[in-house]
Amino acid sequence: MIDKALLKNNARVARGCVWGFMAIIAVLIGIVGVLVASAFYTPGAPTTLQVPESTSPEVSAILNTSWPKVLAACPGLERYKSDLTYDGTEDNITYVQETDRRVMVRYTVADKPSQVPSAFNVNGHTCTLEIPPSGRVLIISKRPCAALCRDDAAMLNNPPETVIGLR
């Protein structure tokens, strides 16, 4: 004969194991969800500028001093960074007259951006941000690039060369 007390106890143990297993699965799903979410979303992550080691000390100083100001003046660089590809820096510090000297930061906008508003008309553009040695202004020669930088479609109505004060 089968002992009813033993069957009840076995059933209780089995239910406990099932609930324990389900709790472990729920915790694992939660951990995986947090890991996946953190890979795609990092709040407040700064947009960094990679200055090559071969860059002259003068140009490095201009970039390191001015870049935080550029980010403050250009909220679109941070907001739409997933649609931008950094193309490097360039300068003309050593071979042009002093009034025309610039450090240029180049980036390309995706052909089919997922974040940048279509009203900016900047798909596929290569944009250049020009910073003179003083670091007091930012010069952007394309209106769509200025619209992206400022995150403001009204910039499309500006003159072709946009000058933004840096603080």
JODA-V24372 format. One record per backbone hydrogen bond with DSSP energy under -1.0 kcal/mol. CO is the residue of the C=O (numbers start at 1). NH is the residue of the N-H. E is the energy in kcal/mol with one decimal. If there is no record, write none. Layout:
BEGIN
CO/NH/E  CO/NH/E
END
This chain:
BEGIN
3/7/-1.8  4/8/-2.2  5/9/-2.2  6/10/-2.4  7/11/-2.3  8/12/-2.2  9/13/-2.3  10/14/-2.3  11/15/-2.4  12/16/-2.1  13/17/-2.2  14/18/-2.2  15/19/-2.6  16/20/-2.4  17/21/-2.6  18/22/-2.4  19/23/-2.1  20/24/-2.1  21/25/-2.3  22/26/-2.3  23/27/-2.2  24/28/-2.3  25/29/-2.5  26/30/-2.2  27/31/-2.4  28/32/-2.5  29/33/-2.4  30/34/-2.2  31/35/-2.3  32/36/-2.6  33/37/-2.5  34/38/-2.5  35/39/-1.4  36/40/-1.1  37/41/-1.7  42/45/-1.7  52/55/-1.8  56/60/-2.7  57/61/-2.3  58/62/-1.9  59/63/-2.6  60/64/-3.1  61/65/-2.1  62/66/-2.5  63/67/-2.7  66/70/-2.4  67/71/-2.5  68/72/-1.7  69/73/-2.0  70/74/-1.7  74/77/-1.4  75/79/-2.3  76/80/-2.5  78/81/-1.0  80/83/-2.4  81/84/-1.3  83/110/-2.6  85/108/-2.7  88/106/-2.9  90/104/-3.5  97/100/-1.9  98/101/-1.1  102/92/-1.9  103/131/-2.8  104/90/-2.0  105/129/-2.9  106/87/-3.0  107/127/-3.4  108/85/-2.6  110/124/-1.4  117/120/-1.6  118/121/-1.7  122/125/-2.1  125/109/-2.8  127/107/-2.1  129/105/-2.4  130/139/-2.8  131/103/-2.3  132/135/-2.0  136/166/-3.4  138/164/-2.9  139/130/-2.8  140/162/-3.2  142/146/-2.0  143/147/-2.4  144/148/-2.0  145/149/-2.6  146/150/-2.7  147/151/-1.0  147/152/-2.1  149/76/-2.4  152/155/-1.8  153/156/-1.9  154/157/-1.9  155/158/-1.5  162/140/-2.8  164/138/-2.6
END
